[in-house]
Every structure is written in C-alpha cells, then in structure tokens.
C-alpha cells in the first residue's frame, strides 16, 4: 500500500514538471517497500523544445514471480512563423514478467505504444498542407515456456502476437481532408531446443511458423495475407577462452512492406497484388576471438534468394513485383587493437571492412544485376587516444569511397562517395563532456542518374549529375544526470 500511495502522488507530480534536457530523465524519487521497487522521473523536450513528460518503473518480486512494469508519456510543441506548429505525443507501457520453479520457466512480455505527429501550417503562408497528423499504434505480446529436463538439454516454446495501425490524416488548403489507414497483424509460434553435449559445444535448433495480414485503406481497400516458416540450426564451438566459432543455417522471411502494396494498388487497382515476402536461405560462419590486445570478428555467408521484390514494368510505368532466384555472398571483418603494448595505454586502432556480391535476374533488361541499393565494398579505420591523467581525448578516422546503384524501370541512379577523413577532440572533466568534430574532409557525394527511353532496355536518353560536399563541423555538449 505504501508503494501505491507513492505512485499516485508521483504521477501527479510528473505531469506538471519539466526540465531542460533532451528527453533525459530527471529522477524525482526512488522508494522500496515490501518487495516493490519504484522509480519516477520527469522529462522534457529535446534541444530546448517546449515539452513535458514523465516516466515510471515498478519492480515486483513476490513468491518467485519477478515483474517489471514501465511506462512513459511525452509531449512537445514548437511553433514558428514560417513553419507553423509541430507537435508530438507518445505513450508507452511495457510489462516483463518471469517465473521459474524447478525445471520449468515462464516469461511473459507485453507492450503498447502510441506515437502521434501533428503539423498545422501557418494561417497566412499555408499553400499546400494546412493540417496533417500521423498516428502509429502498436501492440506486442509474447509468452515463452522453458523446460530443462536435463542439465545439458533445454526446450522452449514461444507464442507472439503483433499488431500495428498507422493512420495518416491530411487537410489541404481549400480542399477536404484525406485519410489513409495501414493495418498489419501477425502471429508467430516458435519451438526451440538447446543441447550442450560437451562443455565447448552448443547445438541449437528452432522453427518458427508465422502468418499475417496487411491492409491498406484509402479511397479503396487492398489486402494481402502471408504465411512463412523459418527453421534455423546452429553449432557454436568455444575451443578456448576468448574464442567462439559459429555455423548457422537459417531461412529468413521479410513481410511485404506497406509502401510496396500501396504502389501496386495505386498502379493497378487490383485487390490481390501477388506480392510475396522476401525470402532467403542463408549459411553463415562467424569467428570471434579476443586474445590479449587484439579483438577480431570475421564472418562469411552465402544466401540463396528465393523471393525478392524489384521494380518492373507495369501500368503507369513501374510496379513492385516478386521474382524468384538469385544469390548473395557477404564477408565482414572487424579488428580492434589496443596500443598499450607499445606504451600508448589509452590508444586503440580499429578497422572494419565489408564485401557484398549479389546476382538476380533483372525483369527489365533480361540480364543479371546486383540488388538495388547494395554497397559492394566498404572499409573504414579509426584511431583514438586519451592523455593519461587528462580529461582530453582525441581521434582520427577515415573511410574509403563507395558506390551503389538504385534501379528503376527507366533509370539507373548511382550514388558515389569519395574517400574522406575526420577528427574529433573531447573534453570530459567529469559531469559533462564537450566534443568538437570535423567529418567528411576531402570527401563528397556524387549522384549520377541515367535516363533511358522507355526502359533500361532501351536507348540512353540523358544523364544528370549532382555533387554535394560532405564536410561538416560539429560541437556537442552532454551532461550526466544526477542519480
């Protein structure tokens, strides 16, 4: 009862308290009473934006049942003469409950989240949108039961339900308002088994069965139903301390996006799009090792693409379409090296490189090409250091150039970035930190778009170029909140 009295009074206090922080919590109080642990804090809008909000967390531990309930609510409002008024509202409630007795365990999770973004154009300057509002309402709930009949064997079953509703309202000057609604729902059942036949070897197997619906409603209704099965097998070997080798085989499924369904329906007017979730079968090998001053991560994978969404010719020019076949290979390498053995106790050198190669059949040209938006090669290096006994730290970084292509039916857009360098210096004497950074030195981004007659299978019609500098100078200030 003591906790409930504190909670009622604290929530009343939160609603009228704001602090000049970037949505950072400022604790009001912390109390413990009869197995309960309650924390309440106030928050405020980012970067000085007028706003108010609060958050609370309640932890209960009674009769072997451990439960945490967290909730927060925020609201901001900003008004300018040219941009009009912009406001946001958000509320989030989470439940996490765990129970364990003997060989049986139960884990329950639930979350309800609501986000609202609202914009009102200035009365005198509003030429297009006078009012717009977008609401995202999502609910997640899951239950997991774990049974461990043997010390080296664990079995689990999980059920999860997810639903999301997005509503977009727009009112244009001199016109009536329009409303669009997107609803997605999915259910999932998973069955998992973990076996540890040797202290250094762990085998895992799980299978997930999922199904869902996607509904899009504007002036008419489009709906899509999907089903998927995702099996996964993995072996993890730890031959010695600090090293881990993993082999995994799994099937990945990504549901159809609302934007693809909307594009199909707008172009064809058909209720059944025929779009399929993106599906791939992947085999992956990963190695992690930490030996002395060196930390290493390396991974390679190969994928058989079973279904991929691309843009193909259709009514109105182009529509999303699902194609079958294709392959993709990736390799990642990350290395971090402490410079302490060289006498530089605060220095670290790190680097990362990624290589990707994919191939699908292009329905526009009839030839093979890479996936749209894929970056074939990326590499970066970073050196950081701090002066012993000083609040100063600094660093240098560099990135190699990249190139990627985005394919549409009648155009090919190439985004090319030049090699660049950057640097920072940070002063952190204790409760605050001040950082000055320069990024993108010597770099830049060039966008080149090739336009074709009819489609990319036709003659080249024109090429456009656009180049942007990527050099930025930043100054940031951060301050730790008092406990």
N, C-alpha and C positions, 0 to 999 in steps of 0.2 A: 504493500500500500504506500510505503514511503516513496518508492520509485515512481509510482503513478502520480502522486502529488507533485513531485519534482518535474515530471514530464509535462503535465498540464501547464504549470507555471512557466516552464522554459519555452514551450512552443508559443505561448502568448508573448513572451519577451522577444523571440526571434523575429516575429512579424513586424516589429517596429524598430529594429536595429539594422544599421548598415555601416559598412566600413570601407575605406578607400583602398580596397585590394582587388586583384584580378581574379574574381570569383574564388578567392582563397578563404579558407575557413578561419575564423577568429573564435576560439573556444570561449563559451560563456561559463560553463561549469562541467564538472565531471563528478559523478556520485556512484557509490556502490552500496547495495542494500540487499541482503538475503539472497545471494546468488545472482543478483542482477547488476549489470554494469551499464550506466547510461552516460552518453556524451552528447552535448548540444552545442551548436556553434552558429554564428551568424556569418553571412557572406554579402558581397556587393558586386556590382557590375565591373567588367574589365576596363582597364585604361581610363578610369575616371567616368565611365558611363553611368548616369544615374540609375540605380537599381537597388533592389533589396532581395533578401532571401534568407534561407536558413536550412540547416541540416541536422539530423539527429540519428544516433545509433544506439540500439538497445541490445545487449548481450545477456542471454539467459542460459544457465547451466543447472538443470534440475533433473534428478533421477536418471542420469546418463544421457539426457537429451540436451544437446548444445544447439542453441538457436541464436541467430543474429538477424535483427530487423533494422534496415537502414532506410532513411527517407530524406529527400531534399526537394526544395522548391526555390526557383529563382525567377526574377522578372527584371527586365531592363527597358529603358525608354530613352531614345535620343531624337532630338528634333533640330533641323537646320532649315534655313530659309529656302535653300535650293533643292535639297534632297527630300524635304518633308519629314515625316515622323516614321521611325523604325522601332519596333518593339519585339521583344522575345519573352516567352513564358515557357517554363519547363517544370515538370514534376516527375519524380522517380521514386518508386518504392521497391525494395528488394528483400527477399526472405531467403535465408540459408539455414537449414536445419539438419543436424546429423545425430544419428543414434547408432550405438554399437553395443552388442551383447554377445559374448561367446564368439561363434564363427559367423554371425550374421551382422551386417551393417546396412543402414538405410540413410540415404542422402536425398533431401528434398530442396529444390531451388525454384524460386518464382520471382518474376519481375514485371512491373507495369510501368511504362514510361510514356509521357506525353510531352511533345515539343510543338510550340506554336511560334511561327514567324509572321509578323504583320507589318505591312507598309502602307502608309497613307501619303499620297502625293500632295505637294503644296497646292493650296486652292487656286493661286494665281498662275503658277508655272506648269501645272499638270497638263501635259499634252496627250499622254497616252494612258498610262495606268493610274487611276485615281485611288484604287484600293486593291490590295492583294493580301491573301492570307493562306498560309500552308500549315496544315496540321498533320503530325505524324504520331500515331497512337499504336504502340506495340505491346504485346503480352507474350511472355515466355514462361513456361512451367516444365519441370522435369523431375523425374523420380528415378533413383538408382538403387537397386538392391544388390549387395555383395555378399557372397558366401565363400568361406575359405575352409573347405573340408579337410585339407592337408596343409602342412606348413609350406609346401612348395607349389601349391595349386590354389588359384583364386578364380572364382566365377562371378560374373556380374550381368545384370540385365537393366537396361535403361529405356525409359519412355519419355518423349519430349513433344510438347505441342507449342507451336509458334504462330502468332497471327499479327499482321501489320496492316494498318489502314492509313493511307495518305489522301488527304482532301485538299485540293487547290481551288481557291475562290479568287476570281479576278473581276474587277469592275472597271471598264474603260470609260473615259470621258465621253459623255453624250450617248452611251450605249448601256444596255442591260448587262448584268453580271453573268459570268460563265462559271460553271463548276465542273471539275473533273475529280474522279474518285478511283483510287487504285487499292485493291484489297488482295492480300496474299495470305495464305494459310498453309501450314504443313504439319504433318505428324511424322514421328520417327520412332522406330523401335530398334534398339541395339542389343547385341549379345556378345559378351567379351569373356575371354579366358586368358589367364596368365599362368605360365608354367615355368618353374625355375629348377631344371633338373640338376644343374651344377651351380656352385656359388658364382661362377664367372659367366654363366649363360642364362639368358631370359628369352622365352618364346612367348609371343602374344598373337592372338587371333581374335578378330571381331567381325561381325557382319551387321550392317545397318540396312533396314528397309524403310524407305521414305516415300511419301506421296503428298501432293499438294495441289492447290488451285491458285490461279492468278486471274483476277477480274479487273477489267478496265472499263469505266463508265464515263462517257462524256455526253455527246448527243445521242450515242447508241452504246451498245454493250458488246464487249469482246471478252471471251473467257477461254482459259487454257488449263487443262488438267495434266499432271505429270506423275510418273512413278519412277523410282530408282532403287537399285540395290548396290551397296558399296561394301564389298568384302575387303579385308586387309589382313596380311600376315607379316610378321616381323621377327627378326632374330637380333638380339643385342649381346655382344661379347665384350667383356671387360678383362682383357688378358693381364693387365697390371694396373696399378694405381695411376689415375690420371688419364687413362686411355679408354676409349669406347668406340667400338665398330658396330654399325647397324646396317642390316639389309632389310629392305621393306618392299612388299609388293601390294599395291592397293589400286582400287578403282575410284576415281574422283568424279563427282557429278555437280555441276553448277546449274541451278534452275534458270529458265528463260527470264530475261530482265524485262521490267515493265516498259522501258523505252523501246525495246525491240518489238514487243507485242503492239504497242501504240503505233509504231511506224508501219507495221504490216497492216493493221486495221485501217489506218488513215489512207493508205495507198490502194487497198483492195476492197475494203468494206466487208470482207469475209469475217464470219464469226470464228471459224476454225482456221488458225494460222498455219498449222502444220509444223510449227517450230518445235524443236526438241531441246532438252537441256544439253549443255556442253558436257561431253563425257570423254574420259581418257583413262587408259590403263598404264600405270607407272611402276617401274622398277627403279629403286633408289639405293645407293650405297653411300654411307656417310662415315667419316672418321673424325673424332675429336680427341686431341691429345694436349696435355698440359705438362710439360717437362721443364722444370727449372724456370728460366726467364722466358721460355717460348710457349706460346699458346697457338694451336693450329686447328683449323676447321677446314675439311675438304669434303666435297660431295659431288657425285655424278649421278645422272638419272637419264633414263630413256623412256619415252612415252609413245604409246600407240593411240592416236587421236581417233576416237570412234564417232564423235559428232561435234561439229564446230559451226558456230554462227558466223556468216560472212554477208557482205552486201552483194546482191546480184540484181540483174536487170529485171524490171517488173513495171507494173502500172505507175505512171508518174515519174519514171526514171530508174529508181532503185528501191529495193525492199530487202530486209533481212531474210536470210534463208539458211536452213541447216544442211550441211554437206557431211558426207562420211569419208573416212580415210584420212591419212596423213600421219606424220611422225614429228617428234620433237626431242632434242637432246640438250642437256644443260650440264654445266660444270661450274662449281663455285669453290673459291679458295680464299680463306681469310687467315692472316698471320699477324700476331701481336708479339713484339719482342721488347722486354724490359731492358733498358740500358744500364741497369745497376751494376752488372759485372764489369762495365767499362768505367765505373766511378761516377756515373750520372744517375744518382739514386731516384730522382724524380722524373726521368725521361722515359718515354715509350715510343717506339716506332711501330706503326700498324699499316697494313695494306689489305686491299680486297680486290679481287678480280672475278668477273663472271663472264661466261661464254654460253651463248644460246644459238641453236640452229633448229629451224623448223621447216617443214615442207607440206603444203597442202595443194590440192588441185583447184586452180582458180576458175570458177564458173564463167568469168567474163572473157578471159583470153584463151582458156583451154590449156594453159601451161601451168607448171608448178611454180609456187612462190612461197615466201615466208609468211607467217602470221602477221596480220596488221597490228602495228604498234609494238612489235618485238624489237628489243635492242640487242643486236648480235654480240657486242663486246662492251664491257665496262671495266674500268680499272681506276683505283684511287690509292693515294698514300698520304699518311698523316704522321707528323712528329710533334709530340707535346713534351713540355718540360716545366718544372717549377723550381724556384730557388729555395734551397734549404733555409728554414727559419724565416722565410719571407712570405707575405700574403700575395706575391706576384706569381702568376703562371702565364705561359705563352705557348703558341703553337703555329706550325706551318702545315698546309695541306695542298694537295694538287690532284687534279683529275684529268684523265685522258679524254680525248674527243670521242663522241658517239654519233651514230646515225641510225635513224629508224624511219620506216615508211608506213603511211596510213593509206589504205586502198579504198577508193570508192569506184563506182561503175565507170565514171567518165573522167576521173582524175587520180593522180598519184602524188601525195604530199610527202616530201622528205624533210625531216627535222634534223639538222646537223648542229652539233655543239663543238666548239673549238676547245683545245686543251686550256685549262685555267689553273690559277693558283690562288691561295688565300692565306690569311694570317689573323691571329687574334692575340689580345693581351687581356688578362683578367686580374682584377684586384679584389681580393676577398679577405678582409681583416677579421671577419667573424660573423656578425649577424646580418651582413649584407654583402652583395657582390656587384661590381661594376665591370662590364665587359665591352671592349671596343674591338670590332671585327671588320675586316675587308675581305670580300669574297668575289670570285669571278674575274680576277686580274688576268688580262690577256685573253680572256675567253669571249664568248659571244654565241648567239644562236642565229642560225640562218634557216629560213623556211623557203623551200622551193616547191612550187606546185606546178605539175604538168597537166594541162587540159587537153582532152582528146575529142575528136569528132565522133559523137555517138557513144562510144565506149573506149576503154583502154585497148580494145582490139582494133580500133580504127587509127586514123592518121593523127599525129600530134598537131594540135591547133595553136597552142600558146603556152608560154612558161612565165610564171610570176616569181619574183624574188622579194624577200623581206628579211632584213637583218636587224637584230636587236642586240644592244650591249648588255652584258650580264653582270657588270661590275656594280657592287653595292657596298655601302658603308653603313654599319650598324652600331648603335650604342644602346645597351640594355642595362637595366638596374633591377635587382631582385633582393628581397628581404625575407628572411626566415620568420615564420610566425612563432610567437612565444607559446610554449606548452602550458 
